[in-house]
Every structure is written in C-alpha cells, then in structure tokens.
Amino acid sequence: MTQPPPPSASVSHARTQANSLLEVSPAFSNLGSTTATRSWVALGAVVLVLLAALSWGLFGTVTLQQTMGGISVSNGLPYEVSIPKAGRIARLGPEGRVYSQGDEVASVLPYDGGPVYSITAPARMLVTGWETVLGSPVTPEVPIGRGVLLGLQPEVGGLATNDPLVAVTFVPLVDYQSFAEAVSIEVAVLNLGGEPTTYPAKMVSFSAYPSSQDRIAQITGSPTLAANVMEVTGGEAYIVALGFENPDDAQAVAAATQSADPRSITSGQAATILLTKVSTNPLEVLFGSGL
C-alpha cells in the first residue's frame, strides 16, 4: 500500500504557529462558553421584564385623568342681558352693582320712535359686565351684557336638584361612565378678579334625557354657549350637575353670594373639571379606550 507523503515543512510550521496562537490567547478557547453565558443572562433579564410587565398588567393599577369644560353656577344662575327691540343704548347701569328685582339696569332708544325701553333685573342680580357702550346700535336678542341672578336655586333653571352647586357641564351620554367611576372630581374656576379657586366636587345629578338648546341657554344664561354645546355634542347634550364635596366650601360661597362682592363671584365664568380614575386593569387602558 502506498503511504501518503509526509506533510511539508511549511504546512507543519503553519499548524505549529496556529496552535501557539491559541495557547498564547486563552480567550479564543473560552469564546464559545463566554458568549453562551452572556446570552443566557440577557435572555433571563428579558424574561424577568416580561413577567414584571405581565404581573403589572394583570394585578397593577394606573391613575388616569380627564379634563373637560363647564360653567360655574356657584353663586346663582348666569344671566345674559338682551332686548327685544332694535335701537341705540341710552343708559347702562354701573358694572359690579347689585340690582333688586325690577330695578332698571339699562335702557334703549328704539328706532321705531317709541318710548325709551327699560331693561330691568328679573331677580336680585349682579351686573358683571357690558358688551356695548352708550350710543351703540343694538339688535334684538343680541347680548349687550352679562350678570348673575344671585342665590337663584338650581331647580329654577330646570336641574333635578336643589343642592348647592359649584358647576355644570354638558356632555354626550358616553361620558356618564367617566363621572360614575371617578374617585375624585375637582372644579377650578376664576373669579371676576381673575383669581383661581379649586373646589373638590361630586356628581349630584346626570340628566336622564338630553337637553334642548333653550334649556341649556336658561341654565347658563347664554344662548351663544347653548348653541355651541349643541354643535359639539351633536345635539345630544346631557346636563351634569356638580355639587360641593366639602360643606365648608358651600358655606363660604354662600356667604360670598350674600355679600355680593364682585371679586368673589364666579357664576358665569368658565370652569375646568378634572376627573381622576384608578383603573385595576392597565392592559385595558393600554389597548382599550382608557378613561
């Protein structure tokens, strides 16, 4: 049998050099085991993170907050001053003054040559501001000023409660759940002096049926706001009445209403409503509709 030729000197030298390199660099021989160890550590870390996330998703909680607009009614019902005749403003009563029922607050000289038309307070009213000046032309049903019917009970405006209220808002029916499940409600309002006040609140009533534009105008004292509410809600506006969570707040506001200090009156001012909800199903929040 023919024997294979012995390796050449150059091949033997190459093998010897490669073996020497491995002996000089032990890291090469441990490369496989080191990489495997690091891979298992990384994989274990990923598994722990996934388990923690799953545990939080199934058993954890998450706090959610939602804000919406409203209108303050804490001192009484807002009132929008308007006239049924076209003409020019002949007189405007002082702003910040309280008028008794029947007192003249403004007058208009009609274009038809008739007698001066007097605008009177329908109840005890604080005039908060005029939107016109003496001599300006006015048209029927266009607001010329705003006020607050001090101490007027909420049920007068068609609300199904007589509790002291801090604010009302108008929402579609789908928002009922947000109010029902809220662990806390806060209402922030600005007084006529521009100073903010925040009141803890509670839902007193949620109307069973949507409200008409006229009813919303009656409660807010603003046909303009009522028209905007109907547009935003698609004509399905449910009234949410929010009362004071703390009786002391209700008493303090009632005292301010009696004093009729314009700096303490907030009715008719825009309100910011903050709802806080705690969800026990974070996965539903992440992949569902949230609050």
C-alpha positions as CSV (number, residue, x, y, z in Angstrom):
1,M,0.0,0.0,0.0
2,T,1.3,3.4,-0.9
3,Q,1.9,5.7,2.1
4,P,0.8,9.3,1.9
5,P,3.6,11.7,1.6
6,P,4.7,13.4,4.9
7,P,3.5,17.0,5.4
8,S,5.8,19.6,4.1
9,A,7.8,21.7,6.4
10,S,5.7,24.8,5.5
11,V,2.4,23.1,6.5
12,S,3.9,21.8,9.8
13,H,5.1,25.3,10.5
14,A,1.6,26.8,9.9
15,R,0.0,24.3,12.2
16,T,2.5,24.9,14.9
17,Q,2.0,28.7,14.6
18,A,-1.8,28.3,14.9
19,N,-1.5,26.1,18.0
20,S,0.9,28.5,19.6
21,L,-1.6,31.4,18.9
22,L,-4.4,29.6,20.7
23,E,-2.1,28.8,23.6
24,V,-1.0,32.5,23.8
25,S,-4.7,33.7,23.7
26,P,-6.8,31.6,26.1
27,A,-9.8,33.9,25.4
28,F,-10.1,32.2,22.0
29,S,-10.7,28.8,23.6
30,N,-13.3,30.3,26.0
31,L,-15.1,32.3,23.4
32,G,-18.0,29.8,23.0
33,S,-18.7,29.5,26.7
34,T,-18.4,33.2,27.4
35,T,-20.9,34.1,24.7
36,A,-23.3,31.5,25.8
37,T,-23.2,32.8,29.4
38,R,-23.9,36.3,28.3
39,S,-26.8,35.2,26.1
40,W,-28.4,33.3,28.9
41,V,-28.1,36.3,31.2
42,A,-29.6,38.7,28.7
43,L,-32.4,36.2,28.0
44,G,-33.1,35.9,31.7
45,A,-33.3,39.6,32.1
46,V,-35.8,39.9,29.2
47,V,-38.0,37.2,30.7
48,L,-38.0,38.9,34.1
49,V,-39.0,42.2,32.5
50,L,-41.8,40.5,30.6
51,L,-43.0,38.7,33.8
52,A,-43.0,42.0,35.7
53,A,-44.9,43.7,32.9
54,L,-47.5,40.9,32.8
55,S,-47.9,41.0,36.5
56,W,-48.5,44.8,36.5
57,G,-50.9,44.4,33.6
58,L,-52.9,41.8,35.5
59,F,-52.7,42.9,39.1
60,G,-51.4,46.5,39.0
61,T,-53.3,49.9,38.9
62,V,-52.9,53.0,36.9
63,T,-54.2,56.5,37.6
64,L,-56.0,58.3,34.7
65,Q,-57.1,61.9,34.5
66,Q,-59.5,63.6,32.1
67,T,-60.4,67.3,31.8
68,M,-63.4,69.0,30.4
69,G,-65.0,72.4,30.3
70,G,-68.0,73.6,32.3
71,I,-69.5,76.8,33.7
72,S,-69.7,77.9,37.3
73,V,-73.1,78.3,38.9
74,S,-71.9,78.5,42.5
75,N,-73.4,81.9,43.3
76,G,-76.6,81.6,41.2
77,L,-77.5,81.3,37.6
78,P,-75.7,83.3,35.0
79,Y,-77.9,85.8,33.1
80,E,-77.4,87.3,29.6
81,V,-78.9,90.8,29.2
82,S,-80.6,91.4,25.8
83,I,-83.5,93.4,24.4
84,P,-86.4,92.6,22.1
85,K,-86.2,95.9,20.1
86,A,-83.6,97.5,17.8
87,G,-82.3,100.9,18.8
88,R,-79.4,102.7,20.5
89,I,-78.1,102.4,24.0
90,A,-79.4,105.3,26.1
91,R,-78.2,104.2,29.6
92,L,-76.1,101.5,31.1
93,G,-76.0,100.8,34.9
94,P,-72.7,100.6,36.7
95,E,-70.9,97.3,36.5
96,G,-70.3,95.4,39.7
97,R,-73.5,96.7,41.3
98,V,-76.3,94.6,42.7
99,Y,-79.8,95.4,41.5
100,S,-83.0,94.3,43.1
101,Q,-85.8,92.7,41.1
102,G,-87.4,95.3,38.9
103,D,-84.6,97.8,39.0
104,E,-83.6,99.3,35.7
105,V,-80.2,98.1,34.6
106,A,-80.1,99.7,31.1
107,S,-82.3,101.5,28.6
108,V,-82.6,101.7,24.8
109,L,-84.0,104.4,22.5
110,P,-85.9,102.4,19.8
111,Y,-85.5,103.1,16.1
112,D,-89.3,103.0,15.6
113,G,-89.7,106.2,17.5
114,G,-91.4,104.7,20.5
115,P,-90.7,105.5,24.1
116,V,-87.4,104.6,25.8
117,Y,-87.4,100.8,26.5
118,S,-86.2,99.9,30.0
119,I,-84.3,96.7,30.8
120,T,-85.0,95.5,34.4
121,A,-83.5,92.9,36.6
122,P,-85.6,89.7,36.7
123,A,-84.3,88.9,40.2
124,R,-81.6,90.1,42.5
125,M,-78.8,90.5,40.0
126,L,-75.2,91.5,39.9
127,V,-74.2,93.1,36.6
128,T,-70.8,91.6,35.8
129,G,-70.0,93.4,32.6
130,W,-71.4,95.2,29.5
131,E,-70.6,94.3,25.9
132,T,-71.6,97.6,24.5
133,V,-71.2,101.4,25.1
134,L,-73.6,104.4,25.2
135,G,-74.9,105.3,21.8
136,S,-74.1,102.0,20.2
137,P,-76.7,100.3,18.0
138,V,-78.3,97.1,19.3
139,T,-80.4,94.4,17.6
140,P,-83.0,92.1,19.2
141,E,-81.8,89.1,21.2
142,V,-78.1,90.1,20.8
143,P,-76.4,90.1,24.2
144,I,-75.5,93.5,25.5
145,G,-74.3,92.5,28.9
146,R,-74.0,89.7,31.5
147,G,-74.9,89.2,35.1
148,V,-75.6,86.7,37.8
149,L,-79.0,86.1,39.4
150,L,-77.7,85.8,42.9
151,G,-78.8,82.9,45.0
152,L,-81.2,81.6,42.4
153,Q,-81.8,77.9,43.2
154,P,-80.6,75.4,40.6
155,E,-84.1,73.9,40.2
156,V,-85.3,77.2,38.8
157,G,-83.1,76.5,35.8
158,G,-84.6,73.1,35.3
159,L,-82.0,71.0,37.2
160,A,-83.2,67.9,39.1
161,T,-81.5,69.0,42.4
162,N,-81.7,71.8,44.9
163,D,-78.2,71.1,46.4
164,P,-75.7,73.9,46.3
165,L,-73.8,73.5,43.0
166,V,-70.3,74.6,42.0
167,A,-70.6,74.0,38.2
168,V,-72.5,72.3,35.4
169,T,-71.3,70.8,32.2
170,F,-72.9,69.3,29.1
171,V,-71.7,66.0,27.7
172,P,-72.7,63.1,25.5
173,L,-74.2,60.1,27.2
174,V,-70.9,58.1,26.6
175,D,-69.2,60.3,29.2
176,Y,-71.5,59.2,32.0
177,Q,-69.1,56.3,32.9
178,S,-66.3,58.8,33.4
179,F,-68.2,60.6,36.1
180,A,-69.6,57.5,37.7
181,E,-66.2,55.8,38.1
182,A,-64.2,58.9,39.1
183,V,-62.6,58.6,42.5
184,S,-62.3,62.4,42.7
185,I,-63.6,65.4,40.9
186,E,-62.1,68.9,41.1
187,V,-63.5,72.1,39.7
188,A,-61.2,75.1,39.0
189,V,-62.9,78.5,38.4
190,L,-61.7,82.1,38.1
191,N,-63.5,84.8,40.0
192,L,-64.2,88.2,38.4
193,G,-60.8,89.4,39.7
194,G,-59.0,86.7,37.7
195,E,-58.0,84.7,40.8
196,P,-58.3,80.9,40.5
197,T,-60.1,78.7,43.1
198,T,-60.3,74.9,43.1
199,Y,-63.1,73.0,44.8
200,P,-63.4,69.3,45.4
201,A,-66.7,68.3,43.9
202,K,-69.1,65.4,43.5
203,M,-71.6,64.5,40.8
204,V,-75.1,65.4,42.1
205,S,-77.1,64.5,39.0
206,F,-76.8,63.3,35.5
207,S,-79.8,64.1,33.4
208,A,-81.8,61.1,32.2
209,Y,-82.6,62.8,28.8
210,P,-80.7,65.2,26.6
211,S,-81.5,68.8,27.0
212,S,-82.8,71.3,24.5
213,Q,-80.8,74.3,23.4
214,D,-83.4,76.6,25.1
215,R,-82.9,74.8,28.4
216,I,-79.2,75.0,28.2
217,A,-79.5,78.7,27.5
218,Q,-81.7,79.1,30.5
219,I,-79.2,77.4,32.8
220,T,-76.1,79.1,31.5
221,G,-77.7,82.4,30.7
222,S,-76.0,82.3,27.3
223,P,-77.8,81.3,24.1
224,T,-74.5,81.6,22.3
225,L,-73.0,79.0,24.7
226,A,-76.0,76.8,24.3
227,A,-75.7,76.8,20.5
228,N,-72.0,75.8,20.8
229,V,-72.8,73.0,23.2
230,M,-75.4,71.6,20.8
231,E,-72.8,71.7,18.0
232,V,-70.1,70.0,20.0
233,T,-72.3,67.2,21.4
234,G,-74.1,66.6,18.1
235,G,-77.4,67.7,19.7
236,E,-77.1,65.0,22.5
237,A,-76.2,67.2,25.5
238,Y,-76.8,65.7,28.9
239,I,-76.5,68.0,31.9
240,V,-74.1,67.1,34.7
241,A,-74.6,69.0,38.0
242,L,-71.6,69.1,40.3
243,G,-72.0,69.9,43.9
244,F,-69.5,70.8,46.7
245,E,-67.7,67.8,48.2
246,N,-66.9,69.9,51.3
247,P,-69.8,71.6,53.2
248,D,-67.4,74.4,54.3
249,D,-66.8,75.4,50.7
250,A,-70.5,75.6,50.1
251,Q,-71.0,77.8,53.2
252,A,-68.1,80.1,52.2
253,V,-69.5,80.5,48.7
254,A,-73.0,81.2,50.1
255,A,-71.6,83.9,52.3
256,A,-69.8,85.5,49.3
257,T,-73.1,85.4,47.4
258,Q,-74.9,87.2,50.2
259,S,-72.2,89.9,50.4
260,A,-72.3,90.3,46.5
261,D,-68.7,91.2,46.5
262,P,-67.9,91.1,42.7
263,R,-64.4,89.9,43.5
264,S,-65.8,86.7,45.0
265,I,-68.4,85.9,42.3
266,T,-67.6,83.1,39.9
267,S,-71.0,82.2,38.4
268,G,-71.0,82.5,34.6
269,Q,-67.2,82.0,34.5
270,A,-65.7,79.1,32.6
271,A,-64.8,76.2,34.8
272,T,-62.2,73.4,34.3
273,I,-63.3,70.0,35.5
274,L,-60.7,67.4,36.4
275,L,-61.8,63.7,36.7
276,T,-59.4,61.2,38.3
277,K,-60.0,57.5,37.9
278,V,-58.0,54.5,39.2
279,S,-58.0,51.5,36.8
280,T,-57.3,48.0,38.1
281,N,-56.8,46.7,34.5
282,P,-53.8,48.5,33.0
283,L,-53.9,46.3,29.9
284,E,-57.4,47.5,29.1
285,V,-56.1,51.1,29.4
286,L,-53.2,50.4,27.1
287,F,-55.2,48.6,24.5
288,G,-58.7,49.8,25.2
289,S,-60.4,53.2,25.3
290,G,-58.8,54.4,28.6
291,L,-60.9,56.7,30.8
